[in-house]
Amino acid sequence: MVERLNAALCQRQNVVHKPTSDGYEPARSLWESHYSQELSLERALLIAYECHCLGPFCFFNGNTFVAVVRQMIEPILAQVAPDDPNKAAQFRSVVGHFVAGTEGMEELRGAIRSIEQRLSGAAPGDQ
């Protein structure tokens, strides 16, 4: 799935889809060692960020892993924000920026807490 997404992004921009010699194997190993495990949302997003940082492809590493996590969070958003497109867009933005490396862990944790509160039915700010 990850390779297909990167290949599609590369094709759209007319650049070569090619693994890097130093980042591909470590990223593949990290991804595959966690792929079939049940992980917390934070851990799954952190793995995507780490894979992005390893630079497994010549082009579009950030875009590739952001696309992966956006697909991953859509079922969650359908459950917690089906009638709140602004909340869904805000969460997508924080998640995407985190995986791309432009948003911090505290912002990600805040966004995850907000989603978890919606899942549990708690009011924002309740602990």
C-alpha positions, 0 to 999 in steps of 0.5 A: 500500500505504501509503495503504491501510494508513493508510485502514484504520487511520483507518476502524477508529478512525472518523477521516478518512483525509486527506493533509497539505498539507505532509508528503504530497508529500515523503513520497510522493516519498521513498518512491517514489524508493526503493520499487523499489530494493534497499536494506539493511534498515537503509536501508529502515527509516530511510526508513520512519522518515523518512516517518513523521517527514514526517507524510504523513497527518492521523492514524496516521503512526507506526502506518502505517509500523510496519505497513509495516515489520512486513510487510516483515520477516516473510519475514526472521523466517520465515527466521531465527527460525522456531522462536524466537517470542521472538527474532522478537517482540524484533526486531519490537519494536525495528524498530517502536519505531525507526520510531515514533521511540521506539528509537535507531539503536544499538538498531536496529543491534544487532538487525539485527546479531543477525539478520544473524548468524543468517542467516550462521550465526555465533554471537552475538558473533562478528565 
